[in-house]
Amino acid sequence: VAKDLGLQLPELSDRGVRIVTEGRTQYFALHGKTGHLVTAERIDREQLCRLVEKCVLRCELIVEGQM
């Protein structure tokens, strides 16, 4: 994520970069030392998308300040 945004790793925390998903469970997070997008929680497809063939988890990347 840091590389895709053109930011250095310290800027991720300085700019308040965070991942937000719908609902209470946050399935994704940013790894602080690498800037990679990682799973923060076990994702159970059968629980989330029982009868849906195509399962999609949406998330937003929030960056404070101007890009």
Order of alpha helices (4+ residues) and beta strands (2+ residues): alpha-alpha-beta-beta-beta-alpha-beta
